Amino acid sequence: MTQNFKAIVIDNQNEKFSRAIKDLKTSDLKDGNVLVKVDYSSLNFKDALILNNGGKIVRKFPFVPGIDFSGTVETSEDQKFKKGDRVILTGFRVGEAYFGGFSQYAKVNSEFLVKAPEKLSNKHSMMLGTAGLTALLCSFAIKAKEELLLGSKVKDVLVTGATGGVGSIAVMVLTKMGYNVHAVTGKQDKKDYLTQLGAKNILDRKEFSGESKLLEKGVWDGVVDTVGGESLTKILAQTNPNGIVAACGNAGGIKINTNVMPFIIRGVKLWGIDSSATSAKRKEFIWNEAVKLIDFKKVEELTNELSLDDLLNTFPSMLKGSTSGRYIVNPNK
Ligand SMILES: NC(=O)c1ccc[n+]([C@@H]2O[C@H](COP(=O)([O-])OP(=O)(O)OC[C@H]3O[C@@H](n4cnc5c(N)ncnc54)[C@H](OP(=O)(O)O)[C@@H]3O)[C@@H](O)[C@H]2O)c1
């Protein structure tokens, strides 16, 4: 049965970009084999780029953005899912090449979906969303120094872009893993916020700008870097022998001007994170770990709930770097 519903639709006709809340029908959803009633989506940096002007990411218009969502299966052509199943979607180019989650309904390929763990509500999974999943993937990359690589214990871990979505959750998770977290931020008024998340030490973003030497004094056993650019160059020069730098973001730039010394003299490992294409099996593992590692009371405090309307007013602040914490989107609000 065809349902009417609301969604954010971006368009780019005659090079004139537009975004609006529109009425659609479930028959407008052409991709995928599982129809999901969306309970929550979330605002991530990539969503903000796409809402702004397509971000050179979306190529077909009109288009429904939203790179993640949680919801309940309405109909499924794959017997792996049945009506009523609670599911989580992150990445796999949904919200980039396939219609996404800023919508009351979404239809996607069953292989992209993960069944939500029993103890993780649809609201909580999107409080983490793509940002939280990425923070967890980065944190497990750092933990690999102790386990997979059988290196020494991780002690000091740096998190850049610490007040952002990925950064905030990374500070929490790494603290829970037992590490001393050093948080880098450009927002001097957010020191208390970061301390409450568990950060032991707050550093000014300015300390990570400018030229760096081939090698500097090694201080970090692990790094979650959401910023890229000049700061990543400096971080690599400051990482301890066999330290792991999990690089996931480019909020500060895409170019790194590094050299081989950190890699061949100190065995530093630069571990790239692409949460979008991470297998559904790995995503399922991470969502189950989230239940154990995340203090959802704390995440609730750093989360703002937006309607589709609010979302259209909020995304520009994220592009300016002036948001903090997480923003969930309730399309039914
Ligand atoms: N690879 C993946 O799978 C993946 C997944 C999710 C996100 N990401 C990427 O990770 C990054 C963070 O995502 P997010 O959702 O956490 O975004 P966000 O909430 O906007 O956080 C980004 C943070 O970076 C800092 N920042 C902003 N502009 C900066 C600049 N010019 N120079 C240095 N720092 C700056 C700010 O933190 P402070 O003010 O505290 O410094 C800001 O809050 C983005 O680049 C995003 O595309 C990648």
The ligand as an SDF file (V2000), in Angstrom:
LIG
                    3D

 48 52  0  0  0  0  0  0  0  0999 V2000
   35.8990    8.5330    7.7050 N   0  0  0  0  0  0  0  0  0  0  0  0
   34.6780    8.3660    8.1560 C   0  0  0  0  0  0  0  0  0  0  0  0
   34.1040    7.2720    8.0890 O   0  0  0  0  0  0  0  0  0  0  0  0
   33.9780    9.5220    8.7850 C   0  0  0  0  0  0  0  0  0  0  0  0
   32.7570    9.3290    9.4670 C   0  0  0  0  0  0  0  0  0  0  0  0
   32.1830   10.4420   10.1310 C   0  0  0  0  0  0  0  0  0  0  0  0
   32.8080   11.6800   10.0590 C   0  0  0  0  0  0  0  0  0  0  0  0
   33.9550   11.8060    9.3380 N   0  0  0  0  0  0  0  0  0  0  0  0
   34.6520   13.0870    9.2550 C   0  0  0  0  0  0  0  0  0  0  0  0
   35.1190   13.4120   10.5600 O   0  0  0  0  0  0  0  0  0  0  0  0
   35.1340   14.8310   10.7280 C   0  0  0  0  0  0  0  0  0  0  0  0
   34.3150   15.2010   11.9720 C   0  0  0  0  0  0  0  0  0  0  0  0
   32.9440   14.8270   11.7600 O   0  0  0  0  0  0  0  0  0  0  0  0
   31.8330   15.2670   12.8160 P   0  0  0  0  0  0  0  0  0  0  0  0
   30.5420   14.6860   12.3580 O   0  0  0  0  0  0  0  0  0  0  0  0
   32.3440   15.0020   14.1900 O   0  0  0  0  0  0  0  0  0  0  0  0
   31.8150   16.8550   12.5610 O   0  0  0  0  0  0  0  0  0  0  0  0
   31.5650   18.0440   13.6010 P   0  0  0  0  0  0  0  0  0  0  0  0
   30.5650   17.6310   14.6230 O   0  0  0  0  0  0  0  0  0  0  0  0
   31.3140   19.2430   12.7670 O   0  0  0  0  0  0  0  0  0  0  0  0
   32.9900   18.1940   14.3370 O   0  0  0  0  0  0  0  0  0  0  0  0
   34.1410   18.6950   13.7230 C   0  0  0  0  0  0  0  0  0  0  0  0
   34.9930   19.3980   14.7670 C   0  0  0  0  0  0  0  0  0  0  0  0
   36.2670   19.6960   14.1920 O   0  0  0  0  0  0  0  0  0  0  0  0
   36.7460   20.9150   14.7110 C   0  0  0  0  0  0  0  0  0  0  0  0
   36.9790   21.8430   13.5860 N   0  0  0  0  0  0  0  0  0  0  0  0
   36.0610   22.4350   12.8030 C   0  0  0  0  0  0  0  0  0  0  0  0
   36.6520   23.2150   11.8810 N   0  0  0  0  0  0  0  0  0  0  0  0
   37.9690   23.1060   12.0860 C   0  0  0  0  0  0  0  0  0  0  0  0
   39.1130   23.6720   11.4710 C   0  0  0  0  0  0  0  0  0  0  0  0
   39.0220   24.5180   10.4400 N   0  0  0  0  0  0  0  0  0  0  0  0
   40.3300   23.3420   11.9330 N   0  0  0  0  0  0  0  0  0  0  0  0
   40.4490   22.4930   12.9620 C   0  0  0  0  0  0  0  0  0  0  0  0
   39.3970   21.9290   13.5980 N   0  0  0  0  0  0  0  0  0  0  0  0
   38.1780   22.2270   13.1510 C   0  0  0  0  0  0  0  0  0  0  0  0
   35.6740   21.4500   15.6660 C   0  0  0  0  0  0  0  0  0  0  0  0
   36.0000   20.9700   16.9650 O   0  0  0  0  0  0  0  0  0  0  0  0
   36.7910   21.8640   18.0610 P   0  0  0  0  0  0  0  0  0  0  0  0
   36.1440   23.2190   18.0140 O   0  0  0  0  0  0  0  0  0  0  0  0
   36.5740   21.1360   19.3270 O   0  0  0  0  0  0  0  0  0  0  0  0
   38.2200   21.9390   17.6350 O   0  0  0  0  0  0  0  0  0  0  0  0
   34.4260   20.7540   15.1950 C   0  0  0  0  0  0  0  0  0  0  0  0
   33.4650   20.6480   16.2170 O   0  0  0  0  0  0  0  0  0  0  0  0
   34.5800   15.4270    9.4160 C   0  0  0  0  0  0  0  0  0  0  0  0
   35.6510   15.7720    8.5750 O   0  0  0  0  0  0  0  0  0  0  0  0
   33.7920   14.2630    8.8310 C   0  0  0  0  0  0  0  0  0  0  0  0
   33.6720   14.3690    7.4330 O   0  0  0  0  0  0  0  0  0  0  0  0
   34.5260   10.7530    8.7070 C   0  0  0  0  0  0  0  0  0  0  0  0
  1  2  1  0
  2  3  2  0
  2  4  1  0
  4  5  1  0
  4 48  2  0
  5  6  2  0
  6  7  1  0
  7  8  2  0
  8  9  1  0
  8 48  1  0
  9 10  1  0
  9 46  1  0
 10 11  1  0
 11 12  1  0
 11 44  1  0
 12 13  1  0
 13 14  1  0
 14 15  2  0
 14 16  1  0
 14 17  1  0
 17 18  1  0
 18 19  2  0
 18 20  1  0
 18 21  1  0
 21 22  1  0
 22 23  1  0
 23 24  1  0
 23 42  1  0
 24 25  1  0
 25 26  1  0
 25 36  1  0
 26 27  1  0
 26 35  1  0
 27 28  2  0
 28 29  1  0
 29 30  1  0
 29 35  2  0
 30 31  1  0
 30 32  2  0
 32 33  1  0
 33 34  2  0
 34 35  1  0
 36 37  1  0
 36 42  1  0
 37 38  1  0
 38 39  2  0
 38 40  1  0
 38 41  1  0
 42 43  1  0
 44 45  1  0
 44 46  1  0
 46 47  1  0
M  CHG  2   8   1  16  -1
M  END
$$$$
